[in-house]
Amino acid sequence: MKKMLALALGAILLSGCTVRVADMTVASTKNYNLNAAKFVKGQRVTGEDKAPIVIFPLGIPSVKTAMDRAIEKDKCAVGLSDVVVYQLNHAFLFGTYGFRVEGTEVIDRSQLGCENR
């Protein structure tokens, strides 16, 4: 009986859930010139913002921070295309929760130092 209880408690503590929140064609948290017309696709990138949970949340994660982290992986990127936003919840008393943003970089070749991209 003790083994079953320990196994059930372990399963609850290790369980988690990732939920697809949004799909977007193009998204950005940066200011850029839409009329530049020198955009190219880059690599597929991921950005996350998480907060720990120890009985109660110890922070407030945001989609904007997760998107900023994904865009800032390349200094020439100004946004993301084919974007998917996930909400992460991997906690039952202890664990983490937050957001993950995945997308393809939109690179602006008109920026200084980005002409050869």
C-alpha positions in Angstrom: 0.0 0.0 0.0 2.8 2.4 0.8 4.5 1.7 -2.5 1.3 2.5 -4.4 0.9 5.7 -2.4 4.5 6.7 -3.1 4.1 5.9 -6.8 0.9 7.9 -7.1 2.4 10.9 -5.3 5.5 10.7 -7.5 3.4 10.7 -10.6 1.5 13.8 -9.4 4.6 15.7 -8.6 6.3 14.9 -11.9 3.2 15.5 -14.1 3.0 18.6 -16.2 1.1 20.1 -19.0 2.0 22.2 -22.1 -0.8 23.9 -23.8 -0.8 25.6 -27.2 -2.1 29.1 -26.6 -1.8 30.9 -30.0 -0.6 30.6 -33.6 0.4 33.7 -35.4 1.6 34.4 -38.9 3.9 37.3 -37.9 4.7 38.7 -34.4 7.2 41.1 -32.9 7.9 43.1 -29.8 10.4 45.3 -31.6 10.0 48.5 -33.5 11.1 48.2 -37.2 10.4 49.8 -40.6 7.7 47.7 -42.4 8.7 49.5 -45.7 12.3 48.3 -45.6 11.4 45.4 -48.0 14.7 43.7 -47.2 13.3 40.9 -45.0 14.6 37.3 -45.2 13.7 34.2 -43.1 16.3 33.0 -40.6 16.4 29.9 -38.4 13.7 28.5 -36.2 14.2 29.8 -32.6 12.7 29.3 -29.2 12.5 31.7 -26.2 11.1 30.9 -22.8 10.2 32.8 -19.7 9.6 30.7 -16.6 9.0 31.2 -12.9 9.5 28.6 -10.1 6.7 27.4 -7.9 7.4 26.4 -4.3 3.8 25.9 -3.0 3.0 29.3 -4.6 4.5 31.1 -7.7 7.7 33.0 -7.1 7.4 35.2 -10.1 5.3 36.3 -13.0 6.4 35.1 -16.5 5.3 36.9 -19.6 4.9 36.1 -23.3 6.7 39.4 -24.2 9.9 38.3 -22.4 9.8 34.9 -24.0 9.3 36.5 -27.5 12.1 39.0 -26.8 14.5 36.2 -25.9 13.6 34.4 -29.1 14.1 37.5 -31.3 17.3 38.5 -29.6 19.1 35.3 -30.5 20.1 37.1 -33.7 21.1 40.8 -33.7 19.5 41.3 -37.2 16.2 39.7 -36.3 13.2 42.1 -35.9 10.4 39.6 -35.5 9.2 36.1 -35.9 7.0 34.4 -38.5 5.0 31.2 -38.1 4.8 31.8 -34.4 3.5 29.3 -31.8 3.0 30.3 -28.2 2.8 27.6 -25.5 1.9 27.9 -21.8 4.0 25.6 -19.6 2.7 24.2 -16.3 5.0 21.6 -14.8 4.2 21.9 -11.2 1.9 20.6 -8.4 3.3 22.3 -5.2 6.9 22.4 -6.7 8.1 23.0 -10.2 7.9 25.7 -12.9 5.4 27.5 -15.1 5.7 30.0 -17.9 5.6 30.6 -21.6 7.5 29.3 -24.6 7.5 31.1 -28.0 8.7 29.3 -31.1 9.1 31.0 -34.5 11.2 31.6 -37.6 13.3 34.7 -37.4 12.4 37.6 -39.7 15.8 39.2 -40.5 16.0 42.9 -41.7 19.0 43.2 -44.0 18.6 47.0 -44.2 20.0 47.3 -40.6 23.6 48.3 -40.1 25.9 45.2 -40.3 23.1 42.9 -41.6 23.5 43.4 -45.4 25.1 40.1 -46.1 22.5 37.9 -44.4 
